[in-house]
Protein backbone atom coordinates (compact mmCIF):
# COMPACT_ATOMS: atom_id res chain seq x y z
CA UNK A 1 0.00 0.00 0.00
CA UNK A 2 1.12 3.51 -0.72
CA UNK A 3 0.68 6.51 1.50
CA UNK A 4 -0.72 9.70 0.06
CA UNK A 5 2.80 11.13 0.25
CA UNK A 6 4.14 8.15 -1.74
CA UNK A 7 1.57 8.78 -4.48
CA UNK A 8 2.53 12.47 -4.62
CA UNK A 9 6.20 11.57 -4.98
CA UNK A 10 5.43 9.01 -7.71
CA UNK A 11 3.31 11.48 -9.69
CA UNK A 12 6.05 14.09 -9.50
CA UNK A 13 8.65 11.55 -10.64
CA UNK A 14 6.41 10.44 -13.51
CA UNK A 15 5.96 14.03 -14.67
CA UNK A 16 9.67 14.75 -14.42
CA UNK A 17 10.49 11.59 -16.40
CA UNK A 18 7.93 12.54 -19.05
CA UNK A 19 9.52 15.98 -19.40
CA UNK A 20 13.01 14.49 -19.72
CA UNK A 21 11.83 12.06 -22.39
CA UNK A 22 9.78 14.73 -24.17
CA UNK A 23 6.53 12.88 -23.56
CA UNK A 24 3.20 14.47 -22.73
CA UNK A 25 2.20 14.69 -19.09
CA UNK A 26 -1.18 13.02 -18.54
CA UNK A 27 -4.01 15.52 -18.75
CA UNK A 28 -7.32 13.91 -17.91
CA UNK A 29 -9.85 14.54 -15.14
CA UNK A 30 -8.89 11.52 -13.02
CA UNK A 31 -5.16 12.29 -13.13
CA UNK A 32 -5.74 15.97 -12.39
CA UNK A 33 -8.10 15.26 -9.47
CA UNK A 34 -5.66 12.72 -8.06
CA UNK A 35 -2.84 15.23 -8.33
CA UNK A 36 -4.92 17.93 -6.61
CA UNK A 37 -5.88 15.50 -3.84
CA UNK A 38 -2.34 14.38 -3.07
CA UNK A 39 -1.05 17.95 -3.22
CA UNK A 40 -3.66 18.91 -0.64
CA UNK A 41 -3.36 15.96 1.74
CA UNK A 42 0.24 14.69 1.51
CA UNK A 43 1.74 15.16 4.96
CA UNK A 44 5.31 14.39 3.88
CA UNK A 45 6.06 15.83 0.42
CA UNK A 46 9.78 14.96 0.43
CA UNK A 47 10.90 11.39 -0.31
CA UNK A 48 13.39 11.23 2.57
CA UNK A 49 10.89 12.57 5.07
CA UNK A 50 8.18 10.21 3.77
CA UNK A 51 10.58 7.29 4.27
CA UNK A 52 11.41 8.51 7.79
CA UNK A 53 7.69 8.77 8.61
CA UNK A 54 7.21 5.12 7.61
CA UNK A 55 10.12 4.07 9.78
CA UNK A 56 8.60 6.01 12.72
CA UNK A 57 5.75 3.46 12.68
CA UNK A 58 7.64 0.24 11.86
CA UNK A 59 6.06 -2.85 10.33
CA UNK A 60 7.33 -4.93 13.24
CA UNK A 61 4.86 -3.14 15.51
CA UNK A 62 1.95 -2.46 13.15
CA UNK A 63 0.06 -4.23 10.43
CA UNK A 64 0.87 -2.75 7.03
CA UNK A 65 -2.57 -1.14 6.76
CA UNK A 66 -2.17 0.46 10.19
CA UNK A 67 1.25 1.79 9.28
CA UNK A 68 -0.04 3.43 6.09
CA UNK A 69 -3.07 4.92 7.84
CA UNK A 70 -1.00 6.32 10.70
CA UNK A 71 1.29 8.07 8.19
CA UNK A 72 -1.68 9.36 6.18
CA UNK A 73 -3.69 10.58 9.17
CA UNK A 74 -0.92 11.60 11.60
CA UNK A 75 -3.05 11.38 14.75
CA UNK A 76 -1.64 13.25 17.74
CA UNK A 77 -2.94 11.05 20.55
CA UNK A 78 -3.11 7.29 21.07
CA UNK A 79 -6.83 7.47 21.79
CA UNK A 80 -7.42 9.27 18.49
CA UNK A 81 -5.32 6.72 16.60
CA UNK A 82 -7.28 3.82 18.08
CA UNK A 83 -10.59 5.52 17.26
CA UNK A 84 -9.52 6.04 13.63
CA UNK A 85 -7.83 2.63 13.27
CA UNK A 86 -9.66 0.17 15.56
CA UNK A 87 -7.36 -2.74 14.67
CA UNK A 88 -4.52 -1.19 16.72
CA UNK A 89 -4.30 -3.20 19.94
CA UNK A 90 -1.10 -1.69 21.37
CA UNK A 91 -0.84 -0.14 24.83
CA UNK A 92 -1.48 3.60 24.79
CA UNK A 93 1.96 4.54 26.17
CA UNK A 94 3.82 2.56 23.51
CA UNK A 95 1.56 3.84 20.72
CA UNK A 96 1.98 7.41 21.95
CA UNK A 97 5.75 7.02 21.67
CA UNK A 98 5.41 6.11 17.98
CA UNK A 99 2.97 8.96 17.38
CA UNK A 100 5.32 11.44 19.07
CA UNK A 101 8.14 10.36 16.75
CA UNK A 102 5.84 10.75 13.75
CA UNK A 103 4.76 14.22 14.91
CA UNK A 104 8.38 15.24 15.43
CA UNK A 105 9.26 14.09 11.91
CA UNK A 106 6.37 16.11 10.53
CA UNK A 107 7.34 19.24 12.48
CA UNK A 108 11.01 19.00 11.51
CA UNK A 109 10.50 18.69 7.77
CA UNK A 110 11.49 21.61 5.59
CA UNK A 111 8.57 22.86 3.57
C-alpha positions in Angstrom: 0.0 0.0 0.0 1.1 3.5 -0.7 0.7 6.5 1.5 -0.7 9.7 0.1 2.8 11.1 0.2 4.1 8.2 -1.7 1.6 8.8 -4.5 2.5 12.5 -4.6 6.2 11.6 -5.0 5.4 9.0 -7.7 3.3 11.5 -9.7 6.1 14.1 -9.5 8.7 11.5 -10.6 6.4 10.4 -13.5 6.0 14.0 -14.7 9.7 14.7 -14.4 10.5 11.6 -16.4 7.9 12.5 -19.0 9.5 16.0 -19.4 13.0 14.5 -19.7 11.8 12.1 -22.4 9.8 14.7 -24.2 6.5 12.9 -23.6 3.2 14.5 -22.7 2.2 14.7 -19.1 -1.2 13.0 -18.5 -4.0 15.5 -18.7 -7.3 13.9 -17.9 -9.9 14.5 -15.1 -8.9 11.5 -13.0 -5.2 12.3 -13.1 -5.7 16.0 -12.4 -8.1 15.3 -9.5 -5.7 12.7 -8.1 -2.8 15.2 -8.3 -4.9 17.9 -6.6 -5.9 15.5 -3.8 -2.3 14.4 -3.1 -1.0 17.9 -3.2 -3.7 18.9 -0.6 -3.4 16.0 1.7 0.2 14.7 1.5 1.7 15.2 5.0 5.3 14.4 3.9 6.1 15.8 0.4 9.8 15.0 0.4 10.9 11.4 -0.3 13.4 11.2 2.6 10.9 12.6 5.1 8.2 10.2 3.8 10.6 7.3 4.3 11.4 8.5 7.8 7.7 8.8 8.6 7.2 5.1 7.6 10.1 4.1 9.8 8.6 6.0 12.7 5.8 3.5 12.7 7.6 0.2 11.9 6.1 -2.9 10.3 7.3 -4.9 13.2 4.9 -3.1 15.5 2.0 -2.5 13.2 0.1 -4.2 10.4 0.9 -2.8 7.0 -2.6 -1.1 6.8 -2.2 0.5 10.2 1.3 1.8 9.3 0.0 3.4 6.1 -3.1 4.9 7.8 -1.0 6.3 10.7 1.3 8.1 8.2 -1.7 9.4 6.2 -3.7 10.6 9.2 -0.9 11.6 11.6 -3.1 11.4 14.7 -1.6 13.2 17.7 -2.9 11.0 20.5 -3.1 7.3 21.1 -6.8 7.5 21.8 -7.4 9.3 18.5 -5.3 6.7 16.6 -7.3 3.8 18.1 -10.6 5.5 17.3 -9.5 6.0 13.6 -7.8 2.6 13.3 -9.7 0.2 15.6 -7.4 -2.7 14.7 -4.5 -1.2 16.7 -4.3 -3.2 19.9 -1.1 -1.7 21.4 -0.8 -0.1 24.8 -1.5 3.6 24.8 2.0 4.5 26.2 3.8 2.6 23.5 1.6 3.8 20.7 2.0 7.4 21.9 5.7 7.0 21.7 5.4 6.1 18.0 3.0 9.0 17.4 5.3 11.4 19.1 8.1 10.4 16.7 5.8 10.8 13.7 4.8 14.2 14.9 8.4 15.2 15.4 9.3 14.1 11.9 6.4 16.1 10.5 7.3 19.2 12.5 11.0 19.0 11.5 10.5 18.7 7.8 11.5 21.6 5.6 8.6 22.9 3.6 
